[in-house]
Amino acid sequence: MSRLYDTIEPNVIDEELLQKAVEEQGPQEELGQLAKREGIDYKDVLELQLDFRNLSFNNIEVIEGLEALVKLQDLSLYNNRISKIENLDTLQELQVFSIGNNNLTALENVVYLRKFKNLRTLNLTGNPVCENEQYSMFIAAHLPDLVYLDFRLVDDNTRELAEIKYQYVIDELKQGEAQALAKLVEEQAKQKELEHHKAAYVEHLNGSFLFESMYTEDTEAARLAYLPGMADLLETYKSKFVLICENLFAYGLKEHEKRQAEVSTFYECLQEAMQDSQQQGTKIILDFENDNQGLLDVIQNMSNFEIADSKLVKYNEDLSQLSDTLMTLEMQTVDQLEEIIKDFERNIADQVSSFIENVQGMMAQCRDLENHHHEKLLEIAINMLEKIVKSEFDEEMPDDVRLLFVDKDTIVNAVNASHDIHLLKIDNREDDIITKAKSWSSSVIEEVHKNEISRNRNRVREINQYIDHLQEELDNMESLEQVE
């Protein structure tokens, strides 16, 4: 399909293009200006047109850069150079899609649109694919919920014929989609479970991952595995090591639940105390307002200025007393919340300290196993060296393994190097768990104090603003009285 703009460089959907499109296509000019001044939150954009009508022959060749438009309902890519429908996965709320006058040639392109369950209107006019004699039937079969195709209503007769014609194809497609969905659900469940394990700092400890990771970077492991009796020695070591890891995994999850429960209980207590304070403050204000309801109007209408002055003085005193009472209540609230926070800090510190102590104990068990395994391995290696020196070892071994036994230093260095790598892996995992636990404790406590400071400042500001408002009314009254 030849186009007037084929000699023009293709455009790319990037931040600049999107910003320009949203600014120019705002429902009102004022909204476009607002977008220019304050920026655009693309997740709130519902409609987007990237076609010649608004942006002068965009010449877009690839659909990309639209991931942030998660709430988009209406998308027009009319009059571009697009040859494949792709990269729209995040646009799950899409209802209207116009991609006419592009370079779509394959009917299979439409299959991609099955994932958009809200899609009701599709425009493909002007694409080479429209010339396919199976075009309407194919789309009606593959997009059964589509209402309008190329500005025309998809009639029931077309749907029925399409369903019959493509029945086996659609059934097979549905089966594939169901399998893909099941796989996705499974992967998401695994990811969610992994995130839970990470939050407990024990990810991958419910198996042999740590043990196997010790040997992944151990360049001597493969050669040392040829030593006699190593298979049984390794199997025994692995089974005991993995058991400790699994115990640590179960313990970590249990402790995570305890920490989460402590946090939840704390915030419940905090919320209860704040609500109680808020209710007291509201009652104090309501009592004041009830006691002084209409007082200023009464004073303003008094003919006896002396009595009016005395009432103004009394109101001023009551206002000052109100401010003192509300501030005192806030001070009491601060003290109460401080005690709750201190208890929480102590509980969290005790929990994390106990957790770290037990982690260190279990990791020490892992190191003990490694040390014991190292001693046995070294003993086997030395005995084998002695047999080789005395020509008492006749079994075949690879050349690289035989090179370990040229002298005692070589074999001892190889065994020690393997041992050092294993210990380093154990130490690093222990440090990782402890560091994360301490970091979590610090961040939680820091956030609590930060929130309390913010709450206190906001409350003091609210009190001052309320008192200032009443004081302003009083000052206005006194000014009027002086004028009169």
Helices and strands as residue ranges (DSSP letters): H 15-24, H 29-38, G 42-44, E 47-49, H 52-55, E 74-76, E 96-98, G 107-115, E 121-123, G 128-131, H 135-142, E 148-149, E 152-153, H 156-165, H 167-199, H 209-216, H 221-224, H 230-291, H 295-300, H 305-389, H 399-402, G 403-405, H 408-483
